[in-house]
Amino acid sequence: MNTQIAARSATTAAIVVCTPLDFGHLAMTIHRLRPLGEAQAQVSNCTTTGLRTQLAPPATRHYPHLHMNQDLWTSVDRFLTDTLIHPDQALDEAMRANRDAGLPAIDVAPNQGKLLHLVARIHKAKRILEVGTLGGYSTIWLARALPPDGKLVTLELNPTHAQVAAANINRAGLSSLVDIRVGPALESLASLHEEHAFPFDLIFLDADKPNNPVYLEWAIKLSRPGTVIIGDNVIRDGAILDPNSTDPVVSGTRTFVERLGTHPRLDATALQTVGSRGYDGFAIAIVNE
């Protein structure tokens, strides 16, 4: 079956039809919605592999003043956040503290944080493991889903990040529920296993992506039947389509997704997302018996 990819400009679009064997290479070259001329130039390099192009008019939109790009995604995210997520001083102060401390702006978006919170509540999680604390923004969302006797263990490599996170979590009144462990996550995960500090009901993986396949193995070891495992940033602007990528972030993410699909103890799916954080996605799995 042929696959179509559209590379749109403001006035027209190039529709590229390729065989599945060409799909990964092509997506890597035009998935960022390049201008038509640039897309055509790139596609012309692939003509020997059986690709063909044709011109098509731009898609009709209900709101023609908004193009299907980052501006639109951010606007929709802002509407969803303003409509569904109430003002929250602790979360706002956490984001401000993260910016003031110079932490990278890679926290989950507010609506994504709320999704994590709701999943934890729906699952009635009492023990949560988070791999990748950063400034504690997602930690706060998850910890708020815990009952009074619950516990969240969060792992952070960078001591400065952990210090900022501890202050944010304390300001949110959640210090009694959260255990921040500083150091390489693989060492912390091994320690948790040695301490028999498991099983966890929900595990959120959002740290360095090259190690995600190994984090997944540890997550399974620290789980029970019914544990939910969530992995963030699994689409990478579509870069996971390239099986030959030499980028360790991409190859680690692709391997992570593949292992979710092949591991006999997991039942998983993944979704693409667009929003204020760009084009990415997340994976979710449940641990079987």
Sequence and secondary structure as in RCSB ss.txt:
>XXXX:A:sequence
MNTQIAARSATTAAIVVCTPLDFGHLAMTIHRLRPLGEAQAQVSNCTTTGLRTQLAPPATRHYPHLHMNQDLWTS
VDRFLTDTLIHPDQALDEAMRANRDAGLPAIDVAPNQGKLLHLVARIHKAKRILEVGTLGGYSTIWLARALPPDG
KLVTLELNPTHAQVAAANINRAGLSSLVDIRVGPALESLASLHEEHAFPFDLIFLDADKPNNPVYLEWAIKLSRP
GTVIIGDNVIRDGAILDPNSTDPVVSGTRTFVERLGTHPRLDATALQTVGSRGYDGFAIAIVNE
>XXXX:A:secstr
  EEEEEE SS EEEEEE HHHHHHHHHHHTTT  HHHHHHHHHTTGGGT EEEEE     SSTTS TTHHHHHH
HHHHHHHHHS   HHHHHHHHHHHHTT  S    HHHHHHHHHHHHHTT SEEEEE  TTSHHHHHHHTTS TT 
EEEEEES HHHHHHHHHHHHHTT GGGEEEEES HHHHHHHHHHTT    SEEEE S GGGHHHHHHHHHHT  T
T EEEEE  SGGGGGG TT   HHHHHHHHHHHHHHH TTEEEEEEEEEETTEEEEEEEEEE  
